[in-house]
Amino acid sequence: MNLAGLRTGAPSGYLPREDRDRIRGTEPTSRDYVEVEHAFGVAVQILDYELQIVAPAIADAVALPLLEEVAG
């Protein structure tokens, strides 16, 4: 949420609806492994997107291993 705030210039509590909706995708609807795995994958994709915009120099170092983990 803080990275999205840096990108948009808005405090994290006042993000545009589109960003809030994307972030809500990181909340699993149950404790089922598949749901948690999906939510984690969404979180990693958002992290990668935000890092590519605000900190591209570290984006690959941080997000690439996580994306590989999600791809399994």
Predicted model as a PDB file, atoms N, CA, C, CB and O in Angstrom, pLDDT in the B-factor column:
MODEL        1                                                                  
ATOM      1  N   MET A   1       0.825  -1.185   0.000  1.00 79.00           N  
ATOM      2  CA  MET A   1       0.000   0.000   0.000  1.00 79.00           C  
ATOM      3  C   MET A   1       0.871   1.252   0.000  1.00 79.00           C  
ATOM      4  CB  MET A   1      -0.940  -0.004   1.204  1.00 79.00           C  
ATOM      5  O   MET A   1       0.542   2.250  -0.641  1.00 79.00           O  
ATOM      6  N   ASN A   2       1.976   1.187   0.719  1.00 81.00           N  
ATOM      7  CA  ASN A   2       2.864   2.346   0.744  1.00 81.00           C  
ATOM      8  C   ASN A   2       3.502   2.595  -0.615  1.00 81.00           C  
ATOM      9  CB  ASN A   2       3.945   2.158   1.795  1.00 81.00           C  
ATOM     10  O   ASN A   2       3.666   3.744  -1.025  1.00 81.00           O  
ATOM     11  N   LEU A   3       3.862   1.523  -1.314  1.00 79.00           N  
ATOM     12  CA  LEU A   3       4.434   1.702  -2.652  1.00 79.00           C  
ATOM     13  C   LEU A   3       3.418   2.310  -3.607  1.00 79.00           C  
ATOM     14  CB  LEU A   3       4.934   0.365  -3.205  1.00 79.00           C  
ATOM     15  O   LEU A   3       3.766   3.169  -4.416  1.00 79.00           O  
ATOM     16  N   ALA A   4       2.175   1.876  -3.521  1.00 83.00           N  
ATOM     17  CA  ALA A   4       1.124   2.465  -4.354  1.00 83.00           C  
ATOM     18  C   ALA A   4       0.933   3.929  -3.997  1.00 83.00           C  
ATOM     19  CB  ALA A   4      -0.204   1.697  -4.190  1.00 83.00           C  
ATOM     20  O   ALA A   4       0.682   4.757  -4.873  1.00 83.00           O  
ATOM     21  N   GLY A   5       1.050   4.251  -2.723  1.00 81.00           N  
ATOM     22  CA  GLY A   5       0.951   5.642  -2.302  1.00 81.00           C  
ATOM     23  C   GLY A   5       2.086   6.485  -2.868  1.00 81.00           C  
ATOM     24  O   GLY A   5       1.873   7.628  -3.273  1.00 81.00           O  
ATOM     25  N   LEU A   6       3.298   5.920  -2.896  1.00 80.00           N  
ATOM     26  CA  LEU A   6       4.422   6.639  -3.501  1.00 80.00           C  
ATOM     27  C   LEU A   6       4.173   6.902  -4.978  1.00 80.00           C  
ATOM     28  CB  LEU A   6       5.721   5.851  -3.322  1.00 80.00           C  
ATOM     29  O   LEU A   6       4.461   7.983  -5.492  1.00 80.00           O  
ATOM     30  N   ARG A   7       3.632   5.887  -5.651  1.00 83.00           N  
ATOM     31  CA  ARG A   7       3.372   6.015  -7.094  1.00 83.00           C  
ATOM     32  C   ARG A   7       2.305   7.053  -7.380  1.00 83.00           C  
ATOM     33  CB  ARG A   7       2.950   4.673  -7.681  1.00 83.00           C  
ATOM     34  O   ARG A   7       2.448   7.849  -8.308  1.00 83.00           O  
ATOM     35  N   THR A   8       1.239   7.055  -6.596  1.00 86.00           N  
ATOM     36  CA  THR A   8       0.118   7.950  -6.870  1.00 86.00           C  
ATOM     37  C   THR A   8       0.231   9.289  -6.166  1.00 86.00           C  
ATOM     38  CB  THR A   8      -1.162   7.292  -6.472  1.00 86.00           C  
ATOM     39  O   THR A   8      -0.440  10.252  -6.535  1.00 86.00           O  
ATOM     40  N   GLY A   9       1.088   9.349  -5.143  1.00 87.00           N  
ATOM     41  CA  GLY A   9       1.192  10.573  -4.359  1.00 87.00           C  
ATOM     42  C   GLY A   9       0.113  10.685  -3.295  1.00 87.00           C  
ATOM     43  O   GLY A   9      -0.010  11.717  -2.635  1.00 87.00           O  
ATOM     44  N   ALA A  10      -0.667   9.627  -3.129  1.00 84.00           N  
ATOM     45  CA  ALA A  10      -1.758   9.636  -2.152  1.00 84.00           C  
ATOM     46  C   ALA A  10      -1.350   8.867  -0.894  1.00 84.00           C  
ATOM     47  CB  ALA A  10      -3.042   9.025  -2.764  1.00 84.00           C  
ATOM     48  O   ALA A  10      -0.597   7.897  -0.979  1.00 84.00           O  
ATOM     49  N   PRO A  11      -1.840   9.293   0.266  1.00 77.00           N  
ATOM     50  CA  PRO A  11      -1.619   8.481   1.470  1.00 77.00           C  
ATOM     51  C   PRO A  11      -2.265   7.110   1.277  1.00 77.00           C  
ATOM     52  CB  PRO A  11      -2.197   9.189   2.742  1.00 77.00           C  
ATOM     53  O   PRO A  11      -3.255   6.988   0.556  1.00 77.00           O  
ATOM     54  N   SER A  12      -1.711   6.078   1.917  1.00 63.00           N  
ATOM     55  CA  SER A  12      -2.198   4.717   1.680  1.00 63.00           C  
ATOM     56  C   SER A  12      -3.687   4.555   1.968  1.00 63.00           C  
ATOM     57  CB  SER A  12      -1.418   3.744   2.525  1.00 63.00           C  
ATOM     58  O   SER A  12      -4.339   3.725   1.334  1.00 63.00           O  
ATOM     59  N   GLY A  13      -4.233   5.306   2.884  1.00 76.00           N  
ATOM     60  CA  GLY A  13      -5.656   5.217   3.179  1.00 76.00           C  
ATOM     61  C   GLY A  13      -6.538   5.883   2.146  1.00 76.00           C  
ATOM     62  O   GLY A  13      -7.763   5.787   2.218  1.00 76.00           O  
ATOM     63  N   TYR A  14      -5.928   6.556   1.185  1.00 88.00           N  
ATOM     64  CA  TYR A  14      -6.692   7.303   0.186  1.00 88.00           C  
ATOM     65  C   TYR A  14      -6.295   6.920  -1.229  1.00 88.00           C  
ATOM     66  CB  TYR A  14      -6.502   8.794   0.386  1.00 88.00           C  
ATOM     67  O   TYR A  14      -6.272   7.764  -2.125  1.00 88.00           O  
ATOM     68  N   LEU A  15      -5.989   5.668  -1.424  1.00 87.00           N  
ATOM     69  CA  LEU A  15      -5.598   5.202  -2.751  1.00 87.00           C  
ATOM     70  C   LEU A  15      -6.795   5.233  -3.699  1.00 87.00           C  
ATOM     71  CB  LEU A  15      -5.009   3.779  -2.674  1.00 87.00           C  
ATOM     72  O   LEU A  15      -7.942   5.117  -3.268  1.00 87.00           O  
ATOM     73  N   PRO A  16      -6.515   5.389  -4.991  1.00 89.00           N  
ATOM     74  CA  PRO A  16      -7.602   5.297  -5.966  1.00 89.00           C  
ATOM     75  C   PRO A  16      -8.287   3.925  -5.888  1.00 89.00           C  
ATOM     76  CB  PRO A  16      -7.064   5.549  -7.395  1.00 89.00           C  
ATOM     77  O   PRO A  16      -7.678   2.935  -5.482  1.00 89.00           O  
ATOM     78  N   ARG A  17      -9.527   3.891  -6.273  1.00 90.00           N  
ATOM     79  CA  ARG A  17     -10.333   2.657  -6.198  1.00 90.00           C  
ATOM     80  C   ARG A  17      -9.658   1.491  -6.897  1.00 90.00           C  
ATOM     81  CB  ARG A  17     -11.708   2.886  -6.811  1.00 90.00           C  
ATOM     82  O   ARG A  17      -9.660   0.375  -6.377  1.00 90.00           O  
ATOM     83  N   GLU A  18      -9.084   1.729  -8.059  1.00 90.00           N  
ATOM     84  CA  GLU A  18      -8.438   0.649  -8.809  1.00 90.00           C  
ATOM     85  C   GLU A  18      -7.327  -0.007  -7.982  1.00 90.00           C  
ATOM     86  CB  GLU A  18      -7.864   1.187 -10.136  1.00 90.00           C  
ATOM     87  O   GLU A  18      -7.197  -1.231  -7.960  1.00 90.00           O  
ATOM     88  N   ASP A  19      -6.539   0.815  -7.310  1.00 89.00           N  
ATOM     89  CA  ASP A  19      -5.470   0.268  -6.475  1.00 89.00           C  
ATOM     90  C   ASP A  19      -6.026  -0.465  -5.264  1.00 89.00           C  
ATOM     91  CB  ASP A  19      -4.532   1.379  -6.022  1.00 89.00           C  
ATOM     92  O   ASP A  19      -5.525  -1.528  -4.900  1.00 89.00           O  
ATOM     93  N   ARG A  20      -7.046   0.087  -4.644  1.00 88.00           N  
ATOM     94  CA  ARG A  20      -7.660  -0.596  -3.491  1.00 88.00           C  
ATOM     95  C   ARG A  20      -8.222  -1.949  -3.909  1.00 88.00           C  
ATOM     96  CB  ARG A  20      -8.780   0.275  -2.869  1.00 88.00           C  
ATOM     97  O   ARG A  20      -8.085  -2.934  -3.184  1.00 88.00           O  
ATOM     98  N   ASP A  21      -8.851  -1.996  -5.072  1.00 91.00           N  
ATOM     99  CA  ASP A  21      -9.430  -3.260  -5.552  1.00 91.00           C  
ATOM    100  C   ASP A  21      -8.345  -4.292  -5.825  1.00 91.00           C  
ATOM    101  CB  ASP A  21     -10.259  -3.025  -6.824  1.00 91.00           C  
ATOM    102  O   ASP A  21      -8.521  -5.470  -5.513  1.00 91.00           O  
ATOM    103  N   ARG A  22      -7.223  -3.865  -6.404  1.00 90.00           N  
ATOM    104  CA  ARG A  22      -6.113  -4.804  -6.645  1.00 90.00           C  
ATOM    105  C   ARG A  22      -5.586  -5.346  -5.320  1.00 90.00           C  
ATOM    106  CB  ARG A  22      -4.966  -4.115  -7.437  1.00 90.00           C  
ATOM    107  O   ARG A  22      -5.326  -6.542  -5.193  1.00 90.00           O  
ATOM    108  N   ILE A  23      -5.430  -4.475  -4.348  1.00 90.00           N  
ATOM    109  CA  ILE A  23      -4.898  -4.893  -3.049  1.00 90.00           C  
ATOM    110  C   ILE A  23      -5.858  -5.840  -2.344  1.00 90.00           C  
ATOM    111  CB  ILE A  23      -4.622  -3.673  -2.164  1.00 90.00           C  
ATOM    112  O   ILE A  23      -5.423  -6.755  -1.645  1.00 90.00           O  
ATOM    113  N   ARG A  24      -7.156  -5.632  -2.518  1.00 91.00           N  
ATOM    114  CA  ARG A  24      -8.131  -6.553  -1.910  1.00 91.00           C  
ATOM    115  C   ARG A  24      -7.983  -7.976  -2.444  1.00 91.00           C  
ATOM    116  CB  ARG A  24      -9.556  -6.055  -2.165  1.00 91.00           C  
ATOM    117  O   ARG A  24      -8.379  -8.935  -1.781  1.00 91.00           O  
ATOM    118  N   GLY A  25      -7.420  -8.112  -3.624  1.00 91.00           N  
ATOM    119  CA  GLY A  25      -7.184  -9.430  -4.192  1.00 91.00           C  
ATOM    120  C   GLY A  25      -6.153 -10.237  -3.420  1.00 91.00           C  
ATOM    121  O   GLY A  25      -5.987 -11.432  -3.662  1.00 91.00           O  
ATOM    122  N   THR A  26      -5.457  -9.583  -2.488  1.00 93.00           N  
ATOM    123  CA  THR A  26      -4.465 -10.291  -1.675  1.00 93.00           C  
ATOM    124  C   THR A  26      -5.082 -10.891  -0.423  1.00 93.00           C  
ATOM    125  CB  THR A  26      -3.336  -9.352  -1.288  1.00 93.00           C  
ATOM    126  O   THR A  26      -4.387 -11.532   0.366  1.00 93.00           O  
ATOM    127  N   GLU A  27      -6.372 -10.692  -0.235  1.00 93.00           N  
ATOM    128  CA  GLU A  27      -7.059 -11.234   0.931  1.00 93.00           C  
ATOM    129  C   GLU A  27      -7.731 -12.554   0.552  1.00 93.00           C  
ATOM    130  CB  GLU A  27      -8.102 -10.220   1.484  1.00 93.00           C  
ATOM    131  O   GLU A  27      -8.696 -12.551  -0.213  1.00 93.00           O  
ATOM    132  N   PRO A  28      -7.241 -13.675   1.070  1.00 93.00           N  
ATOM    133  CA  PRO A  28      -7.881 -14.953   0.724  1.00 93.00           C  
ATOM    134  C   PRO A  28      -9.295 -15.003   1.291  1.00 93.00           C  
ATOM    135  CB  PRO A  28      -7.049 -16.148   1.255  1.00 93.00           C  
ATOM    136  O   PRO A  28      -9.571 -14.457   2.360  1.00 93.00           O  
ATOM    137  N   THR A  29     -10.176 -15.661   0.562  1.00 89.00           N  
ATOM    138  CA  THR A  29     -11.565 -15.763   1.016  1.00 89.00           C  
ATOM    139  C   THR A  29     -11.757 -16.901   2.012  1.00 89.00           C  
ATOM    140  CB  THR A  29     -12.491 -15.961  -0.175  1.00 89.00           C  
ATOM    141  O   THR A  29     -12.803 -17.003   2.653  1.00 89.00           O  
ATOM    142  N   SER A  30     -10.742 -17.755   2.138  1.00 93.00           N  
ATOM    143  CA  SER A  30     -10.783 -18.839   3.117  1.00 93.00           C  
ATOM    144  C   SER A  30      -9.341 -19.205   3.471  1.00 93.00           C  
ATOM    145  CB  SER A  30     -11.571 -20.087   2.562  1.00 93.00           C  
ATOM    146  O   SER A  30      -8.393 -18.641   2.926  1.00 93.00           O  
ATOM    147  N   ARG A  31      -9.196 -20.146   4.380  1.00 92.00           N  
ATOM    148  CA  ARG A  31      -7.855 -20.611   4.757  1.00 92.00           C  
ATOM    149  C   ARG A  31      -7.417 -21.805   3.916  1.00 92.00           C  
ATOM    150  CB  ARG A  31      -7.820 -20.984   6.238  1.00 92.00           C  
ATOM    151  O   ARG A  31      -6.393 -22.429   4.192  1.00 92.00           O  
ATOM    152  N   ASP A  32      -8.184 -22.106   2.913  1.00 94.00           N  
ATOM    153  CA  ASP A  32      -7.861 -23.180   1.988  1.00 94.00           C  
ATOM    154  C   ASP A  32      -6.526 -22.880   1.300  1.00 94.00           C  
ATOM    155  CB  ASP A  32      -8.992 -23.362   0.944  1.00 94.00           C  
ATOM    156  O   ASP A  32      -6.261 -21.742   0.912  1.00 94.00           O  
ATOM    157  N   TYR A  33      -5.694 -23.908   1.153  1.00 91.00           N  
ATOM    158  CA  TYR A  33      -4.357 -23.734   0.570  1.00 91.00           C  
ATOM    159  C   TYR A  33      -4.415 -23.040  -0.788  1.00 91.00           C  
ATOM    160  CB  TYR A  33      -3.663 -25.087   0.427  1.00 91.00           C  
ATOM    161  O   TYR A  33      -3.606 -22.154  -1.061  1.00 91.00           O  
ATOM    162  N   VAL A  34      -5.347 -23.425  -1.629  1.00 92.00           N  
ATOM    163  CA  VAL A  34      -5.444 -22.851  -2.971  1.00 92.00           C  
ATOM    164  C   VAL A  34      -5.754 -21.364  -2.891  1.00 92.00           C  
ATOM    165  CB  VAL A  34      -6.520 -23.578  -3.796  1.00 92.00           C  
ATOM    166  O   VAL A  34      -5.185 -20.570  -3.640  1.00 92.00           O  
ATOM    167  N   GLU A  35      -6.645 -20.983  -1.997  1.00 93.00           N  
ATOM    168  CA  GLU A  35      -6.998 -19.567  -1.836  1.00 93.00           C  
ATOM    169  C   GLU A  35      -5.820 -18.755  -1.327  1.00 93.00           C  
ATOM    170  CB  GLU A  35      -8.178 -19.416  -0.879  1.00 93.00           C  
ATOM    171  O   GLU A  35      -5.548 -17.663  -1.827  1.00 93.00           O  
ATOM    172  N   VAL A  36      -5.125 -19.286  -0.339  1.00 92.00           N  
ATOM    173  CA  VAL A  36      -3.968 -18.575   0.221  1.00 92.00           C  
ATOM    174  C   VAL A  36      -2.868 -18.462  -0.829  1.00 92.00           C  
ATOM    175  CB  VAL A  36      -3.433 -19.301   1.486  1.00 92.00           C  
ATOM    176  O   VAL A  36      -2.233 -17.415  -0.960  1.00 92.00           O  
ATOM    177  N   GLU A  37      -2.647 -19.529  -1.568  1.00 89.00           N  
ATOM    178  CA  GLU A  37      -1.635 -19.514  -2.625  1.00 89.00           C  
ATOM    179  C   GLU A  37      -1.979 -18.474  -3.694  1.00 89.00           C  
ATOM    180  CB  GLU A  37      -1.505 -20.909  -3.263  1.00 89.00           C  
ATOM    181  O   GLU A  37      -1.105 -17.748  -4.168  1.00 89.00           O  
ATOM    182  N   HIS A  38      -3.250 -18.411  -4.064  1.00 90.00           N  
ATOM    183  CA  HIS A  38      -3.692 -17.426  -5.061  1.00 90.00           C  
ATOM    184  C   HIS A  38      -3.475 -15.998  -4.538  1.00 90.00           C  
ATOM    185  CB  HIS A  38      -5.190 -17.647  -5.417  1.00 90.00           C  
ATOM    186  O   HIS A  38      -2.960 -15.140  -5.254  1.00 90.00           O  
ATOM    187  N   ALA A  39      -3.871 -15.756  -3.295  1.00 92.00           N  
ATOM    188  CA  ALA A  39      -3.716 -14.421  -2.705  1.00 92.00           C  
ATOM    189  C   ALA A  39      -2.242 -14.027  -2.647  1.00 92.00           C  
ATOM    190  CB  ALA A  39      -4.334 -14.378  -1.290  1.00 92.00           C  
ATOM    191  O   ALA A  39      -1.896 -12.874  -2.903  1.00 92.00           O  
ATOM    192  N   PHE A  40      -1.378 -14.979  -2.313  1.00 88.00           N  
ATOM    193  CA  PHE A  40       0.059 -14.713  -2.279  1.00 88.00           C  
ATOM    194  C   PHE A  40       0.563 -14.357  -3.671  1.00 88.00           C  
ATOM    195  CB  PHE A  40       0.826 -15.928  -1.727  1.00 88.00           C  
ATOM    196  O   PHE A  40       1.364 -13.436  -3.828  1.00 88.00           O  
ATOM    197  N   GLY A  41       0.100 -15.081  -4.673  1.00 87.00           N  
ATOM    198  CA  GLY A  41       0.494 -14.792  -6.051  1.00 87.00           C  
ATOM    199  C   GLY A  41       0.087 -13.393  -6.478  1.00 87.00           C  
ATOM    200  O   GLY A  41       0.855 -12.688  -7.133  1.00 87.00           O  
ATOM    201  N   VAL A  42      -1.117 -12.993  -6.110  1.00 90.00           N  
ATOM    202  CA  VAL A  42      -1.584 -11.643  -6.425  1.00 90.00           C  
ATOM    203  C   VAL A  42      -0.704 -10.614  -5.716  1.00 90.00           C  
ATOM    204  CB  VAL A  42      -3.072 -11.463  -6.016  1.00 90.00           C  
ATOM    205  O   VAL A  42      -0.331  -9.602  -6.310  1.00 90.00           O  
ATOM    206  N   ALA A  43      -0.374 -10.867  -4.454  1.00 89.00           N  
ATOM    207  CA  ALA A  43       0.472  -9.945  -3.692  1.00 89.00           C  
ATOM    208  C   ALA A  43       1.849  -9.797  -4.337  1.00 89.00           C  
ATOM    209  CB  ALA A  43       0.622 -10.431  -2.244  1.00 89.00           C  
ATOM    210  O   ALA A  43       2.382  -8.690  -4.413  1.00 89.00           O  
ATOM    211  N   VAL A  44       2.416 -10.889  -4.795  1.00 85.00           N  
ATOM    212  CA  VAL A  44       3.730 -10.837  -5.439  1.00 85.00           C  
ATOM    213  C   VAL A  44       3.652 -10.055  -6.749  1.00 85.00           C  
ATOM    214  CB  VAL A  44       4.265 -12.262  -5.697  1.00 85.00           C  
ATOM    215  O   VAL A  44       4.559  -9.285  -7.062  1.00 85.00           O  
ATOM    216  N   GLN A  45       2.585 -10.245  -7.510  1.00 87.00           N  
ATOM    217  CA  GLN A  45       2.431  -9.507  -8.764  1.00 87.00           C  
ATOM    218  C   GLN A  45       2.300  -8.009  -8.506  1.00 87.00           C  
ATOM    219  CB  GLN A  45       1.208 -10.016  -9.537  1.00 87.00           C  
ATOM    220  O   GLN A  45       2.870  -7.194  -9.233  1.00 87.00           O  
ATOM    221  N   ILE A  46       1.554  -7.657  -7.477  1.00 89.00           N  
ATOM    222  CA  ILE A  46       1.414  -6.242  -7.127  1.00 89.00           C  
ATOM    223  C   ILE A  46       2.757  -5.677  -6.678  1.00 89.00           C  
ATOM    224  CB  ILE A  46       0.354  -6.054  -6.017  1.00 89.00           C  
ATOM    225  O   ILE A  46       3.138  -4.579  -7.083  1.00 89.00           O  
ATOM    226  N   LEU A  47       3.472  -6.421  -5.846  1.00 86.00           N  
ATOM    227  CA  LEU A  47       4.784  -5.982  -5.391  1.00 86.00           C  
ATOM    228  C   LEU A  47       5.710  -5.750  -6.581  1.00 86.00           C  
ATOM    229  CB  LEU A  47       5.394  -7.014  -4.429  1.00 86.00           C  
ATOM    230  O   LEU A  47       6.387  -4.724  -6.650  1.00 86.00           O  
ATOM    231  N   ASP A  48       5.745  -6.682  -7.504  1.00 85.00           N  
ATOM    232  CA  ASP A  48       6.585  -6.539  -8.689  1.00 85.00           C  
ATOM    233  C   ASP A  48       6.204  -5.292  -9.476  1.00 85.00           C  
ATOM    234  CB  ASP A  48       6.473  -7.781  -9.579  1.00 85.00           C  
ATOM    235  O   ASP A  48       7.076  -4.520  -9.873  1.00 85.00           O  
ATOM    236  N   TYR A  49       4.922  -5.091  -9.702  1.00 88.00           N  
ATOM    237  CA  TYR A  49       4.438  -3.926 -10.452  1.00 88.00           C  
ATOM    238  C   TYR A  49       4.868  -2.622  -9.779  1.00 88.00           C  
ATOM    239  CB  TYR A  49       2.905  -3.973 -10.581  1.00 88.00           C  
ATOM    240  O   TYR A  49       5.413  -1.731 -10.430  1.00 88.00           O  
ATOM    241  N   GLU A  50       4.621  -2.519  -8.491  1.00 86.00           N  
ATOM    242  CA  GLU A  50       4.934  -1.293  -7.761  1.00 86.00           C  
ATOM    243  C   GLU A  50       6.436  -1.051  -7.698  1.00 86.00           C  
ATOM    244  CB  GLU A  50       4.356  -1.354  -6.352  1.00 86.00           C  
ATOM    245  O   GLU A  50       6.883   0.083  -7.865  1.00 86.00           O  
ATOM    246  N   LEU A  51       7.220  -2.094  -7.460  1.00 86.00           N  
ATOM    247  CA  LEU A  51       8.676  -1.930  -7.413  1.00 86.00           C  
ATOM    248  C   LEU A  51       9.235  -1.519  -8.765  1.00 86.00           C  
ATOM    249  CB  LEU A  51       9.342  -3.222  -6.950  1.00 86.00           C  
ATOM    250  O   LEU A  51      10.154  -0.702  -8.829  1.00 86.00           O  
ATOM    251  N   GLN A  52       8.698  -2.069  -9.843  1.00 88.00           N  
ATOM    252  CA  GLN A  52       9.172  -1.691 -11.175  1.00 88.00           C  
ATOM    253  C   GLN A  52       8.995  -0.196 -11.412  1.00 88.00           C  
ATOM    254  CB  GLN A  52       8.428  -2.488 -12.256  1.00 88.00           C  
ATOM    255  O   GLN A  52       9.785   0.418 -12.129  1.00 88.00           O  
ATOM    256  N   ILE A  53       7.970   0.385 -10.818  1.00 87.00           N  
ATOM    257  CA  ILE A  53       7.700   1.811 -11.010  1.00 87.00           C  
ATOM    258  C   ILE A  53       8.534   2.682 -10.075  1.00 87.00           C  
ATOM    259  CB  ILE A  53       6.221   2.098 -10.796  1.00 87.00           C  
ATOM    260  O   ILE A  53       9.169   3.635 -10.525  1.00 87.00           O  
ATOM    261  N   VAL A  54       8.540   2.368  -8.785  1.00 82.00           N  
ATOM    262  CA  VAL A  54       9.182   3.273  -7.821  1.00 82.00           C  
ATOM    263  C   VAL A  54      10.624   2.912  -7.496  1.00 82.00           C  
ATOM    264  CB  VAL A  54       8.392   3.293  -6.552  1.00 82.00           C  
ATOM    265  O   VAL A  54      11.372   3.774  -7.034  1.00 82.00           O  
ATOM    266  N   ALA A  55      11.040   1.678  -7.718  1.00 83.00           N  
ATOM    267  CA  ALA A  55      12.408   1.280  -7.393  1.00 83.00           C  
ATOM    268  C   ALA A  55      12.898   0.206  -8.358  1.00 83.00           C  
ATOM    269  CB  ALA A  55      12.492   0.772  -5.943  1.00 83.00           C  
ATOM    270  O   ALA A  55      13.192  -0.915  -7.944  1.00 83.00           O  
ATOM    271  N   PRO A  56      12.988   0.545  -9.642  1.00 86.00           N  
ATOM    272  CA  PRO A  56      13.356  -0.477 -10.632  1.00 86.00           C  
ATOM    273  C   PRO A  56      14.719  -1.108 -10.390  1.00 86.00           C  
ATOM    274  CB  PRO A  56      13.336   0.122 -12.001  1.00 86.00           C  
ATOM    275  O   PRO A  56      14.949  -2.245 -10.800  1.00 86.00           O  
ATOM    276  N   ALA A  57      15.613  -0.404  -9.742  1.00 84.00           N  
ATOM    277  CA  ALA A  57      16.949  -0.947  -9.513  1.00 84.00           C  
ATOM    278  C   ALA A  57      16.931  -2.166  -8.602  1.00 84.00           C  
ATOM    279  CB  ALA A  57      17.844   0.115  -8.920  1.00 84.00           C  
ATOM    280  O   ALA A  57      17.799  -3.032  -8.713  1.00 84.00           O  
ATOM    281  N   ILE A  58      15.958  -2.246  -7.705  1.00 84.00           N  
ATOM    282  CA  ILE A  58      15.894  -3.404  -6.803  1.00 84.00           C  
ATOM    283  C   ILE A  58      14.739  -4.344  -7.128  1.00 84.00           C  
ATOM    284  CB  ILE A  58      15.769  -2.935  -5.369  1.00 84.00           C  
ATOM    285  O   ILE A  58      14.608  -5.402  -6.512  1.00 84.00           O  
ATOM    286  N   ALA A  59      13.912  -3.968  -8.079  1.00 82.00           N  
ATOM    287  CA  ALA A  59      12.704  -4.748  -8.365  1.00 82.00           C  
ATOM    288  C   ALA A  59      13.002  -6.201  -8.701  1.00 82.00           C  
ATOM    289  CB  ALA A  59      11.946  -4.119  -9.506  1.00 82.00           C  
ATOM    290  O   ALA A  59      12.405  -7.104  -8.114  1.00 82.00           O  
ATOM    291  N   ASP A  60      13.911  -6.439  -9.629  1.00 75.00           N  
ATOM    292  CA  ASP A  60      14.196  -7.817 -10.037  1.00 75.00           C  
ATOM    293  C   ASP A  60      14.825  -8.626  -8.914  1.00 75.00           C  
ATOM    294  CB  ASP A  60      15.110  -7.826 -11.247  1.00 75.00           C  
ATOM    295  O   ASP A  60      14.522  -9.807  -8.747  1.00 75.00           O  
ATOM    296  N   ALA A  61      15.687  -8.002  -8.159  1.00 81.00           N  
ATOM    297  CA  ALA A  61      16.340  -8.716  -7.057  1.00 81.00           C  
ATOM    298  C   ALA A  61      15.344  -9.159  -5.997  1.00 81.00           C  
ATOM    299  CB  ALA A  61      17.406  -7.840  -6.422  1.00 81.00           C  
ATOM    300  O   ALA A  61      15.522 -10.203  -5.370  1.00 81.00           O  
ATOM    301  N   VAL A  62      14.309  -8.376  -5.797  1.00 78.00           N  
ATOM    302  CA  VAL A  62      13.322  -8.691  -4.766  1.00 78.00           C  
ATOM    303  C   VAL A  62      12.204  -9.568  -5.312  1.00 78.00           C  
ATOM    304  CB  VAL A  62      12.738  -7.411  -4.185  1.00 78.00           C  
ATOM    305  O   VAL A  62      11.877 -10.601  -4.727  1.00 78.00           O  
ATOM    306  N   ALA A  63      11.625  -9.161  -6.420  1.00 70.00           N  
ATOM    307  CA  ALA A  63      10.413  -9.813  -6.898  1.00 70.00           C  
ATOM    308  C   ALA A  63      10.670 -11.081  -7.706  1.00 70.00           C  
ATOM    309  CB  ALA A  63       9.632  -8.856  -7.724  1.00 70.00           C  
ATOM    310  O   ALA A  63       9.862 -12.007  -7.643  1.00 70.00           O  
ATOM    311  N   LEU A  64      11.749 -11.156  -8.452  1.00 72.00           N  
ATOM    312  CA  LEU A  64      11.987 -12.323  -9.308  1.00 72.00           C  
ATOM    313  C   LEU A  64      11.998 -13.643  -8.540  1.00 72.00           C  
ATOM    314  CB  LEU A  64      13.298 -12.159 -10.034  1.00 72.00           C  
ATOM    315  O   LEU A  64      11.340 -14.591  -8.969  1.00 72.00           O  
ATOM    316  N   PRO A  65      12.716 -13.742  -7.426  1.00 77.00           N  
ATOM    317  CA  PRO A  65      12.660 -15.014  -6.672  1.00 77.00           C  
ATOM    318  C   PRO A  65      11.253 -15.345  -6.177  1.00 77.00           C  
ATOM    319  CB  PRO A  65      13.610 -14.956  -5.480  1.00 77.00           C  
ATOM    320  O   PRO A  65      10.866 -16.513  -6.134  1.00 77.00           O  
ATOM    321  N   LEU A  66      10.498 -14.328  -5.809  1.00 73.00           N  
ATOM    322  CA  LEU A  66       9.124 -14.583  -5.356  1.00 73.00           C  
ATOM    323  C   LEU A  66       8.240 -15.033  -6.509  1.00 73.00           C  
ATOM    324  CB  LEU A  66       8.531 -13.328  -4.703  1.00 73.00           C  
ATOM    325  O   LEU A  66       7.416 -15.932  -6.346  1.00 73.00           O  
ATOM    326  N   LEU A  67       8.405 -14.412  -7.676  1.00 70.00           N  
ATOM    327  CA  LEU A  67       7.623 -14.815  -8.843  1.00 70.00           C  
ATOM    328  C   LEU A  67       7.956 -16.249  -9.250  1.00 70.00           C  
ATOM    329  CB  LEU A  67       7.880 -13.856 -10.018  1.00 70.00           C  
ATOM    330  O   LEU A  67       7.067 -17.003  -9.645  1.00 70.00           O  
ATOM    331  N   GLU A  68       9.222 -16.626  -9.154  1.00 74.00           N  
ATOM    332  CA  GLU A  68       9.606 -18.002  -9.459  1.00 74.00           C  
ATOM    333  C   GLU A  68       8.980 -18.973  -8.471  1.00 74.00           C  
ATOM    334  CB  GLU A  68      11.128 -18.149  -9.446  1.00 74.00           C  
ATOM    335  O   GLU A  68       8.579 -20.074  -8.850  1.00 74.00           O  
ATOM    336  N   GLU A  69       8.893 -18.577  -7.214  1.00 72.00           N  
ATOM    337  CA  GLU A  69       8.267 -19.421  -6.183  1.00 72.00           C  
ATOM    338  C   GLU A  69       6.788 -19.623  -6.495  1.00 72.00           C  
ATOM    339  CB  GLU A  69       8.437 -18.789  -4.774  1.00 72.00           C  
ATOM    340  O   GLU A  69       6.272 -20.733  -6.371  1.00 72.00           O  
ATOM    341  N   VAL A  70       6.108 -18.556  -6.897  1.00 68.00           N  
ATOM    342  CA  VAL A  70       4.680 -18.641  -7.222  1.00 68.00           C  
ATOM    343  C   VAL A  70       4.470 -19.530  -8.445  1.00 68.00           C  
ATOM    344  CB  VAL A  70       4.090 -17.229  -7.475  1.00 68.00           C  
ATOM    345  O   VAL A  70       3.532 -20.326  -8.490  1.00 68.00           O  
ATOM    346  N   ALA A  71       5.355 -19.389  -9.442  1.00 65.00           N  
ATOM    347  CA  ALA A  71       5.225 -20.194 -10.667  1.00 65.00           C  
ATOM    348  C   ALA A  71       5.465 -21.664 -10.373  1.00 65.00           C  
ATOM    349  CB  ALA A  71       6.208 -19.707 -11.746  1.00 65.00           C  
ATOM    350  O   ALA A  71       4.990 -22.541 -11.095  1.00 65.00           O  
ATOM    351  N   GLY A  72       6.222 -21.926  -9.283  1.00 62.00           N  
ATOM    352  CA  GLY A  72       6.444 -23.251  -8.766  1.00 62.00           C  
ATOM    353  C   GLY A  72       7.129 -24.194  -9.640  1.00 62.00           C  
ATOM    354  O   GLY A  72       7.349 -25.343  -9.257  1.00 62.00           O  
TER     355      GLY A  72                                                      
ENDMDL                                                                          
END                                                                             
